[in-house]
Amino acid sequence: MPLTMLKSGEEKSIKKVGGKEETRQFLAKLGLFPGSHVTVVNEIGGNVIVNIKESRVAVSREMAAKIMV
């Protein structure tokens, strides 16, 4: 299921990251790649706030929809 379906506080492992190569590379630089664990913190103004490796990152809802957990 896509990252956008998780509720606040839920933690899951990333299974697959879709989209164009440049999008996947950008997300990988943020720490969002298959095998990493991500926790949804909140959703504000169309952005999904996630905890990844002790950091908080905001990704757009469109990008979050390409991250499968």
C-alpha positions as CSV (number, residue, x, y, z in Angstrom):
1,M,0.0,0.0,0.0
2,P,1.2,3.6,-0.6
3,L,2.7,5.7,2.2
4,T,-0.3,8.0,2.0
5,M,-2.5,5.3,3.5
6,L,-0.6,5.1,6.8
7,K,-2.0,6.8,9.9
8,S,0.0,9.1,12.2
9,G,2.3,7.1,14.4
10,E,2.4,4.0,12.1
11,E,5.8,2.6,11.3
12,K,6.4,0.4,8.2
13,S,9.3,-0.8,6.1
14,I,9.5,0.6,2.5
15,K,9.0,-2.2,0.0
16,K,9.3,-0.2,-3.3
17,V,9.8,3.3,-4.6
18,G,8.2,4.1,-8.0
19,G,8.3,7.0,-10.3
20,K,11.0,8.4,-12.6
21,E,14.7,7.7,-11.9
22,E,15.4,11.2,-10.8
23,T,12.5,11.0,-8.3
24,R,13.8,7.7,-6.9
25,Q,17.3,9.2,-6.6
26,F,15.9,12.3,-4.8
27,L,14.0,10.2,-2.3
28,A,17.0,7.9,-1.8
29,K,19.1,10.9,-0.8
30,L,16.4,11.7,1.8
31,G,16.7,8.1,3.2
32,L,13.5,6.9,1.6
33,F,14.6,3.6,-0.2
34,P,13.5,0.0,-0.1
35,G,14.4,-1.7,3.2
36,S,14.4,1.5,5.3
37,H,11.8,2.0,8.1
38,V,9.6,5.1,8.0
39,T,7.1,6.5,10.5
40,V,4.3,8.9,9.5
41,V,4.3,11.9,11.9
42,N,1.6,14.1,10.4
43,E,0.0,15.3,7.2
44,I,-0.1,19.1,6.8
45,G,-1.2,21.0,3.7
46,G,-0.9,18.1,1.3
47,N,2.6,17.2,2.6
48,V,3.3,14.0,4.5
49,I,5.7,14.5,7.4
50,V,7.7,11.3,8.1
51,N,10.5,10.2,10.5
52,I,13.3,8.5,8.8
53,K,16.6,7.7,10.5
54,E,16.1,10.2,13.3
55,S,15.2,13.0,10.9
56,R,11.9,14.5,9.9
57,V,11.3,14.9,6.2
58,A,8.3,16.4,4.4
59,V,7.4,14.9,1.0
60,S,4.5,15.9,-1.2
61,R,1.4,13.8,-1.3
62,E,2.2,12.9,-5.0
63,M,5.7,11.6,-4.0
64,A,4.4,9.8,-1.0
65,A,1.9,8.0,-3.2
66,K,4.9,6.5,-5.1
67,I,6.4,5.0,-1.9
68,M,5.0,1.5,-1.2
69,V,5.2,0.1,2.3
